Amino acid sequence: MGRGGAPPLVSGRCRQSWLEQRTSSWGSGRRHRRRAEKAWTEKINRRRVLGFWNRSMVAELQKLTVELNGAETRCLGWAIGSMVC
């Protein structure tokens, strides 16, 4: 995703479904998908500028997900993703 991109935990299902929501109303054009990607990236970067994703917070969340087991980790990842979406 280029420079920096999104926090590691935000990838996966949430981002996928967000893109699907954004692109489904536009049809399947590649250009629109790119626009959705760009909008999503800008949204993340804006939040990051506001200090929403400071490094220590991300580190803490990563430690947490390592400690939890499979299903809980997925659930937590999805919840964190939802906050960003």
N, C-alpha and C positions, 0 to 999 in steps of 0.2 A: 504493500500500500504506500510505498514511498517513504518519505522522511517521517520516522516516528510511528506513524499509523495509530492504531487503537491499542489500548491496554490489552494484554494477552487474554484476559478472562472474557473479553467482550466478543471474541470470535465465536463461531458456532451457531447454535440454533436461533438465538435471539436476532442476530444480525441477518441470518438467512430469512427469517420470517418477516423482518422489517423490510428487507429488500423486495420480498415477494409482494407484500402489501403495496409498496410504493410502485412496483413495476406492473402489477396485474391490471391496474386501471388504464395504463398506457399501452397495453399490448406488449408484444415481445421484442420490440425494437432494441437493438444493441445500444443505440445512442441514449435511449431513455435509461437503460440500466446503468450506463456510465454516469448519467446525471444523478441517479439515485445514489450511486457510490460516492460521488463527489459531495452531495448534500450531506450524506452520513458522515463522511470524513470531516467536513467543515464543522458539523455539529459537535463531534468529538473534540476537535481542536479548540473550538470556542469554549467548551467546558474546561478543557485542560488549561486554557489561558486564565480562566476564573479560579484555577487551583482545585477544581473538582477532583481530578485524578492526580493528587500529589504522590510522589514516589513511595513514601513510607506507607501510605494507605494501600497502594497496590501490593507492596511487599507483604503487608499484614494479611491481605486477602489471599495472596498466593500461599502463605504459610498455612492459613486456615484450610484451604482446599486440599492441601497435601495431607493434612491431619484427618480430614473427613474421608469416608469411604465412598465408593462408586456413586450410588444413587443420590446421596446427600450432596456430593460434589457437583453433580449435574444440576441439581436443584439450585444450589447456591450460585453456580455459574449463570443459570438462567435468571435468577433474581437480580444479580449484579447487572447482567445484560439489560434487564428491563429498566433499571434505573437510568441507564445510559440511553436506551431507546426512548 
